[in-house]
């Protein structure tokens, strides 16, 4: 799968299992893909080795919240209306609230 925003894309992995959702990018270095957490409205960055961008969308992939260059040991509490969370390498996309992410 690919995550696309405007003219830029990145490989996308959906975290479906309990373990993959728990681990996410924890303990990872050299992040070069995006992760999708479906039916999710909050995240943490405990045990992360690098900063990431967090894109929080509704069920139609409309961007509701965006956290750029989010550091380690942070918590994003549940956000109303959010049903999907994308984690990407820091500063990969130039995100605009209200636009849509595409999955291909």
GUGU-5850 format. One record per atom (N, C-alpha, C): x, y, z; atom name; residue number from 1. Coordinates in nm, 2 decimals. Each point is the difference from the previous one (the first is absolute). Layout:
<drendrens>
(drendren (X; Y; Z); CA; NUM)
...
</drendrens>
This chain:
<drendrens>
(drendren (0.08; -0.12; 0.00); N; 1)
(drendren (-0.08; 0.12; 0.00); CA; 1)
(drendren (0.09; 0.12; 0.00); C; 1)
(drendren (-0.06; 0.11; -0.05); N; 2)
(drendren (0.07; 0.13; 0.00); CA; 2)
(drendren (-0.09; 0.11; 0.07); C; 2)
(drendren (0.06; 0.09; 0.07); N; 3)
(drendren (-0.06; 0.11; 0.06); CA; 3)
(drendren (0.03; 0.12; -0.09); C; 3)
(drendren (-0.10; 0.08; -0.05); N; 4)
(drendren (0.03; 0.10; -0.09); CA; 4)
(drendren (-0.06; 0.13; 0.05); C; 4)
(drendren (0.07; 0.11; -0.01); N; 5)
(drendren (-0.05; 0.13; 0.03); CA; 5)
(drendren (0.06; 0.10; -0.10); C; 5)
(drendren (-0.10; 0.06; -0.08); N; 6)
(drendren (0.04; 0.08; -0.11); CA; 6)
(drendren (0.09; -0.08; -0.10); C; 6)
(drendren (0.12; 0.04; -0.02); N; 7)
(drendren (0.08; -0.06; -0.10); CA; 7)
(drendren (0.11; -0.09; 0.06); C; 7)
(drendren (-0.01; -0.04; 0.12); N; 8)
(drendren (0.10; -0.07; 0.07); CA; 8)
(drendren (-0.06; -0.13; 0.06); C; 8)
(drendren (0.07; -0.11; -0.01); N; 9)
(drendren (-0.05; -0.13; 0.06); CA; 9)
(drendren (0.11; -0.07; 0.08); C; 9)
(drendren (-0.04; -0.09; 0.08); N; 10)
(drendren (0.09; -0.08; 0.08); CA; 10)
(drendren (-0.07; -0.14; 0.03); C; 10)
(drendren (0.09; -0.10; 0.01); N; 11)
(drendren (-0.06; -0.13; 0.03); CA; 11)
(drendren (-0.07; 0.00; 0.13); C; 11)
(drendren (-0.11; -0.07; 0.01); N; 12)
(drendren (-0.09; 0.00; 0.12); CA; 12)
(drendren (-0.02; -0.15; 0.04); C; 12)
(drendren (0.01; -0.02; 0.13); N; 13)
(drendren (-0.03; -0.12; 0.07); CA; 13)
(drendren (-0.11; 0.02; 0.10); C; 13)
(drendren (-0.11; -0.09; -0.01); N; 14)
(drendren (-0.11; 0.01; 0.09); CA; 14)
(drendren (0.03; -0.09; 0.12); C; 14)
(drendren (-0.01; 0.06; 0.12); N; 15)
(drendren (0.03; -0.07; 0.12); CA; 15)
(drendren (-0.14; -0.06; 0.05); C; 15)
(drendren (-0.01; -0.13; -0.02); N; 16)
(drendren (-0.13; -0.07; 0.03); CA; 16)
(drendren (0.01; -0.08; 0.13); C; 16)
(drendren (0.11; -0.07; 0.02); N; 17)
(drendren (0.00; -0.09; 0.12); CA; 17)
(drendren (0.03; 0.08; 0.12); C; 17)
(drendren (-0.03; -0.06; 0.12); N; 18)
(drendren (0.03; 0.06; 0.12); CA; 18)
(drendren (0.14; 0.04; 0.01); C; 18)
(drendren (0.09; -0.09; -0.03); N; 19)
(drendren (0.15; 0.03; 0.01); CA; 19)
(drendren (0.04; 0.11; -0.09); C; 19)
(drendren (-0.04; 0.00; -0.13); N; 20)
(drendren (0.04; 0.10; -0.09); CA; 20)
(drendren (-0.05; 0.14; 0.04); C; 20)
(drendren (-0.12; 0.00; 0.06); N; 21)
(drendren (-0.06; 0.13; 0.05); CA; 21)
(drendren (0.07; 0.05; 0.12); C; 21)
(drendren (0.04; -0.09; 0.08); N; 22)
(drendren (0.08; 0.03; 0.13); CA; 22)
(drendren (0.14; 0.05; -0.04); C; 22)
(drendren (0.06; -0.07; -0.09); N; 23)
(drendren (0.14; 0.04; -0.03); CA; 23)
(drendren (0.01; 0.12; -0.09); C; 23)
(drendren (-0.08; 0.01; -0.10); N; 24)
(drendren (0.02; 0.12; -0.09); CA; 24)
(drendren (0.14; 0.02; -0.04); C; 24)
(drendren (0.05; 0.12; 0.02); N; 25)
(drendren (0.14; 0.03; -0.03); CA; 25)
(drendren (0.09; 0.00; 0.12); C; 25)
(drendren (-0.05; -0.06; 0.11); N; 26)
(drendren (0.09; -0.01; 0.12); CA; 26)
(drendren (0.13; -0.07; -0.03); C; 26)
(drendren (0.11; 0.05; 0.05); N; 27)
(drendren (0.13; -0.05; -0.02); CA; 27)
(drendren (0.06; 0.00; -0.14); C; 27)
(drendren (-0.07; 0.07; -0.09); N; 28)
(drendren (0.04; 0.00; -0.14); CA; 28)
(drendren (0.09; 0.12; -0.03); C; 28)
(drendren (0.09; -0.02; -0.09); N; 29)
(drendren (0.09; 0.11; -0.05); CA; 29)
(drendren (-0.01; 0.00; -0.15); C; 29)
(drendren (0.02; 0.11; -0.06); N; 30)
(drendren (0.00; 0.01; -0.15); CA; 30)
(drendren (-0.14; -0.03; -0.06); C; 30)
(drendren (-0.10; 0.07; 0.06); N; 31)
(drendren (-0.14; -0.02; -0.04); CA; 31)
(drendren (-0.02; 0.04; -0.14); C; 31)
(drendren (-0.04; -0.09; -0.09); N; 32)
(drendren (-0.02; 0.04; -0.14); CA; 32)
(drendren (-0.13; -0.05; -0.06); C; 32)
(drendren (-0.10; -0.02; 0.08); N; 33)
(drendren (-0.13; -0.04; -0.04); CA; 33)
(drendren (-0.10; 0.07; 0.09); C; 33)
(drendren (-0.13; -0.02; -0.03); N; 34)
(drendren (-0.11; 0.06; 0.09); CA; 34)
(drendren (-0.07; -0.12; 0.06); C; 34)
(drendren (-0.07; 0.02; 0.11); N; 35)
(drendren (-0.08; -0.10; 0.07); CA; 35)
(drendren (-0.14; 0.06; 0.00); C; 35)
(drendren (-0.10; -0.10; -0.01); N; 36)
(drendren (-0.14; 0.04; 0.01); CA; 36)
(drendren (-0.06; -0.08; 0.12); C; 36)
(drendren (-0.06; 0.08; 0.09); N; 37)
(drendren (-0.07; -0.06; 0.12); CA; 37)
(drendren (-0.15; 0.03; -0.03); C; 37)
(drendren (-0.08; -0.09; -0.04); N; 38)
(drendren (-0.14; 0.02; -0.03); CA; 38)
(drendren (-0.08; -0.02; 0.13); C; 38)
(drendren (-0.11; 0.07; 0.02); N; 39)
(drendren (-0.08; 0.00; 0.12); CA; 39)
(drendren (0.08; 0.04; 0.12); C; 39)
(drendren (0.07; 0.11; -0.02); N; 40)
(drendren (0.09; 0.05; 0.11); CA; 40)
(drendren (-0.01; 0.15; 0.00); C; 40)
(drendren (0.00; 0.06; 0.12); N; 41)
(drendren (-0.01; 0.14; 0.02); CA; 41)
(drendren (0.10; 0.06; 0.10); C; 41)
(drendren (0.10; -0.08; 0.04); N; 42)
(drendren (0.11; 0.05; 0.09); CA; 42)
(drendren (0.12; -0.08; -0.02); C; 42)
(drendren (0.12; 0.06; 0.03); N; 43)
(drendren (0.13; -0.08; -0.01); CA; 43)
(drendren (0.09; 0.05; 0.11); C; 43)
(drendren (0.11; -0.07; 0.01); N; 44)
(drendren (0.11; 0.04; 0.09); CA; 44)
(drendren (0.13; -0.02; -0.08); C; 44)
(drendren (0.11; 0.07; 0.05); N; 45)
(drendren (0.13; -0.02; -0.07); CA; 45)
(drendren (0.10; -0.05; 0.10); C; 45)
(drendren (-0.04; -0.08; 0.10); N; 46)
(drendren (0.09; -0.06; 0.09); CA; 46)
(drendren (0.09; -0.10; -0.07); C; 46)
(drendren (0.13; 0.00; 0.04); N; 47)
(drendren (0.10; -0.10; -0.06); CA; 47)
(drendren (0.03; 0.03; -0.15); C; 47)
(drendren (-0.03; 0.12; -0.05); N; 48)
(drendren (0.03; 0.03; -0.13); CA; 48)
(drendren (0.14; 0.05; -0.01); C; 48)
(drendren (0.07; -0.03; -0.11); N; 49)
(drendren (0.14; 0.04; -0.02); CA; 49)
(drendren (0.01; 0.12; -0.09); C; 49)
(drendren (-0.11; 0.04; -0.07); N; 50)
(drendren (0.00; 0.11; -0.09); CA; 50)
(drendren (-0.13; 0.08; 0.02); C; 50)
(drendren (0.00; 0.13; -0.04); N; 51)
(drendren (-0.12; 0.07; -0.01); CA; 51)
(drendren (-0.09; -0.04; -0.12); C; 51)
(drendren (-0.13; 0.01; 0.01); N; 52)
(drendren (-0.09; -0.04; -0.11); CA; 52)
(drendren (-0.10; 0.11; -0.02); C; 52)
(drendren (-0.07; 0.00; -0.11); N; 53)
(drendren (-0.12; 0.08; -0.03); CA; 53)
(drendren (-0.12; -0.09; 0.03); C; 53)
(drendren (-0.10; 0.06; 0.06); N; 54)
(drendren (-0.13; -0.08; 0.02); CA; 54)
(drendren (-0.11; 0.08; -0.06); C; 54)
(drendren (-0.07; -0.08; -0.09); N; 55)
(drendren (-0.11; 0.06; -0.08); CA; 55)
(drendren (-0.13; -0.07; 0.05); C; 55)
(drendren (-0.09; 0.07; 0.05); N; 56)
(drendren (-0.13; -0.06; 0.06); CA; 56)
(drendren (-0.11; 0.04; -0.09); C; 56)
(drendren (-0.07; -0.10; -0.05); N; 57)
(drendren (-0.11; 0.02; -0.10); CA; 57)
(drendren (-0.13; -0.06; 0.04); C; 57)
(drendren (-0.11; 0.05; -0.06); N; 58)
(drendren (-0.13; -0.06; 0.02); CA; 58)
(drendren (-0.01; -0.13; -0.09); C; 58)
(drendren (-0.12; -0.06; 0.00); N; 59)
(drendren (-0.02; -0.13; -0.08); CA; 59)
(drendren (0.02; 0.02; -0.15); C; 59)
(drendren (-0.01; 0.13; -0.05); N; 60)
(drendren (0.02; 0.02; -0.14); CA; 60)
(drendren (0.14; 0.06; -0.04); C; 60)
(drendren (0.09; -0.02; 0.10); N; 61)
(drendren (0.14; 0.05; -0.02); CA; 61)
(drendren (0.02; 0.15; -0.01); C; 61)
(drendren (-0.10; 0.07; 0.05); N; 62)
(drendren (0.01; 0.15; 0.01); CA; 62)
(drendren (0.09; 0.03; 0.12); C; 62)
(drendren (0.10; 0.08; -0.01); N; 63)
(drendren (0.09; 0.03; 0.10); CA; 63)
(drendren (-0.06; 0.10; 0.11); C; 63)
(drendren (-0.01; -0.05; 0.12); N; 64)
(drendren (-0.05; 0.08; 0.11); CA; 64)
(drendren (0.10; 0.06; 0.09); C; 64)
(drendren (0.11; -0.08; 0.02); N; 65)
(drendren (0.11; 0.05; 0.09); CA; 65)
(drendren (0.13; -0.04; -0.06); C; 65)
(drendren (0.10; 0.08; 0.02); N; 66)
(drendren (0.14; -0.03; -0.05); CA; 66)
(drendren (0.10; 0.04; 0.10); C; 66)
(drendren (0.09; -0.09; 0.04); N; 67)
(drendren (0.11; 0.02; 0.09); CA; 67)
(drendren (0.13; -0.02; -0.07); C; 67)
(drendren (0.07; 0.11; -0.03); N; 68)
(drendren (0.12; 0.00; -0.07); CA; 68)
(drendren (0.12; -0.02; 0.09); C; 68)
(drendren (0.09; -0.09; -0.04); N; 69)
(drendren (0.13; -0.02; 0.07); CA; 69)
(drendren (-0.03; -0.03; 0.15); C; 69)
(drendren (-0.09; -0.09; 0.03); N; 70)
(drendren (-0.04; -0.04; 0.13); CA; 70)
(drendren (0.12; -0.08; 0.07); C; 70)
(drendren (0.04; 0.05; 0.11); N; 71)
(drendren (0.12; -0.06; 0.07); CA; 71)
(drendren (-0.04; -0.12; 0.08); C; 71)
(drendren (0.10; -0.06; 0.06); N; 72)
(drendren (-0.02; -0.12; 0.08); CA; 72)
(drendren (-0.07; 0.03; 0.13); C; 72)
(drendren (-0.06; -0.11; 0.06); N; 73)
(drendren (-0.07; 0.01; 0.13); CA; 73)
(drendren (-0.11; 0.10; 0.01); C; 73)
(drendren (-0.08; 0.01; -0.11); N; 74)
(drendren (-0.12; 0.08; -0.01); CA; 74)
(drendren (-0.12; -0.08; 0.00); C; 74)
(drendren (-0.11; 0.06; 0.04); N; 75)
(drendren (-0.14; -0.07; -0.01); CA; 75)
(drendren (-0.09; 0.10; -0.07); C; 75)
(drendren (-0.07; -0.06; -0.10); N; 76)
(drendren (-0.11; 0.08; -0.06); CA; 76)
(drendren (-0.13; -0.07; 0.05); C; 76)
(drendren (-0.07; 0.07; 0.08); N; 77)
(drendren (-0.13; -0.05; 0.05); CA; 77)
(drendren (-0.10; -0.02; -0.11); C; 77)
(drendren (-0.11; -0.08; 0.03); N; 78)
(drendren (-0.10; -0.02; -0.10); CA; 78)
(drendren (-0.06; 0.13; -0.05); C; 78)
(drendren (-0.02; 0.01; -0.13); N; 79)
(drendren (-0.05; 0.11; -0.07); CA; 79)
(drendren (-0.14; -0.03; -0.06); C; 79)
(drendren (-0.09; 0.08; 0.02); N; 80)
(drendren (-0.14; -0.02; -0.05); CA; 80)
(drendren (0.00; 0.00; -0.16); C; 80)
(drendren (-0.07; -0.09; -0.06); N; 81)
(drendren (-0.01; -0.01; -0.14); CA; 81)
(drendren (0.11; -0.08; -0.07); C; 81)
(drendren (0.11; -0.03; 0.07); N; 82)
(drendren (0.11; -0.07; -0.06); CA; 82)
(drendren (-0.03; -0.15; 0.00); C; 82)
(drendren (0.02; -0.06; -0.12); N; 83)
(drendren (-0.01; -0.14; -0.01); CA; 83)
(drendren (0.12; -0.07; -0.06); C; 83)
(drendren (0.10; 0.07; -0.05); N; 84)
(drendren (0.12; -0.05; -0.05); CA; 84)
(drendren (0.12; 0.08; 0.03); C; 84)
(drendren (0.11; -0.06; 0.03); N; 85)
(drendren (0.12; 0.07; 0.03); CA; 85)
(drendren (0.11; -0.05; -0.09); C; 85)
(drendren (0.07; 0.09; -0.07); N; 86)
(drendren (0.11; -0.03; -0.08); CA; 86)
(drendren (0.13; 0.05; 0.07); C; 86)
(drendren (0.10; -0.08; 0.01); N; 87)
(drendren (0.13; 0.04; 0.05); CA; 87)
(drendren (0.10; 0.00; -0.12); C; 87)
(drendren (0.07; 0.11; -0.02); N; 88)
(drendren (0.09; 0.01; -0.11); CA; 88)
(drendren (0.14; 0.05; 0.05); C; 88)
(drendren (0.10; -0.02; -0.09); N; 89)
(drendren (0.13; 0.07; 0.04); CA; 89)
(drendren (-0.02; 0.15; 0.02); C; 89)
(drendren (0.08; 0.05; 0.09); N; 90)
(drendren (-0.01; 0.14; 0.03); CA; 90)
(drendren (0.02; 0.09; -0.12); C; 90)
(drendren (-0.09; 0.10; -0.02); N; 91)
(drendren (0.00; 0.10; -0.11); CA; 91)
(drendren (0.00; -0.07; -0.14); C; 91)
(drendren (-0.07; -0.11; -0.02); N; 92)
(drendren (-0.01; -0.07; -0.13); CA; 92)
(drendren (-0.10; 0.07; -0.09); C; 92)
(drendren (-0.12; 0.03; 0.05); N; 93)
(drendren (-0.10; 0.07; -0.07); CA; 93)
(drendren (-0.02; 0.14; 0.05); C; 93)
(drendren (-0.05; 0.09; -0.09); N; 94)
(drendren (-0.03; 0.14; 0.04); CA; 94)
(drendren (-0.15; 0.00; 0.02); C; 94)
(drendren (-0.05; -0.04; 0.11); N; 95)
(drendren (-0.14; -0.03; 0.03); CA; 95)
(drendren (-0.08; 0.13; 0.02); C; 95)
(drendren (-0.12; 0.00; -0.04); N; 96)
(drendren (-0.10; 0.11; 0.02); CA; 96)
(drendren (-0.13; -0.06; 0.06); C; 96)
(drendren (-0.04; 0.05; 0.11); N; 97)
(drendren (-0.12; -0.04; 0.07); CA; 97)
(drendren (-0.12; 0.02; -0.10); C; 97)
(drendren (-0.09; -0.10; 0.00); N; 98)
(drendren (-0.12; 0.01; -0.09); CA; 98)
(drendren (0.02; -0.07; -0.13); C; 98)
(drendren (0.12; -0.02; -0.05); N; 99)
(drendren (0.02; -0.07; -0.12); CA; 99)
(drendren (-0.01; -0.15; 0.03); C; 99)
(drendren (0.01; -0.08; -0.11); N; 100)
(drendren (-0.02; -0.15; 0.02); CA; 100)
(drendren (0.13; -0.07; -0.04); C; 100)
(drendren (0.03; -0.11; 0.08); N; 101)
(drendren (0.10; -0.09; -0.03); CA; 101)
(drendren (-0.06; -0.11; -0.09); C; 101)
(drendren (0.08; -0.06; -0.09); N; 102)
(drendren (-0.04; -0.10; -0.09); CA; 102)
(drendren (0.08; -0.13; 0.03); C; 102)
(drendren (-0.07; -0.11; -0.01); N; 103)
(drendren (0.06; -0.13; 0.02); CA; 103)
(drendren (-0.02; -0.08; -0.13); C; 103)
(drendren (0.11; -0.05; -0.06); N; 104)
(drendren (-0.01; -0.07; -0.12); CA; 104)
(drendren (0.07; -0.14; 0.01); C; 104)
</drendrens>
